[in-house]
Amino acid sequence: MRPLRFLVALLCIAAGVLIGALNPQAIALDLGFVVLHATLGVALLVALLCGVLVGGMILTVSVVLPLRQRLRRAQAPPPRTVAPPGADPGHGV
């Protein structure tokens, strides 16, 4: 599994370098209160990274956390019941 992750990481880095090299045009991104100057390739990669991070956070909040809570409840020991006073738990009637 570790070599596969390394290979995927290398492919992502290579794709990022390729996108940056193929899109050297300068752009000005106006956000209203600040103007950012960058190349088109960098802007594309930053936008992709932001999308991945936001998507991961939404997935974590909507799927992973509820599943962890359900698993924690399923693995919790059952509550102990207390016998009423005067009952003898060792002998039947």
C-alpha angles and dihedrals in degrees: 000000000000095000089050091054090048091051092049090049091051091049091051092049091048091049090050092051090047093050091047092049095047094048107048095147114128116237135184114218111202112204095176097252098041137022116221120203117204142129121276092246093055091046091052093049093048091049090050091049092050091050092050092049094048091046091050092050092049091049091049094051097042102039116009100048095048090048091050091051091049091049092048090052092047092051096045114109114254115262115265115243121220119222115236115256114273094024116123107216093191100058132055126222 
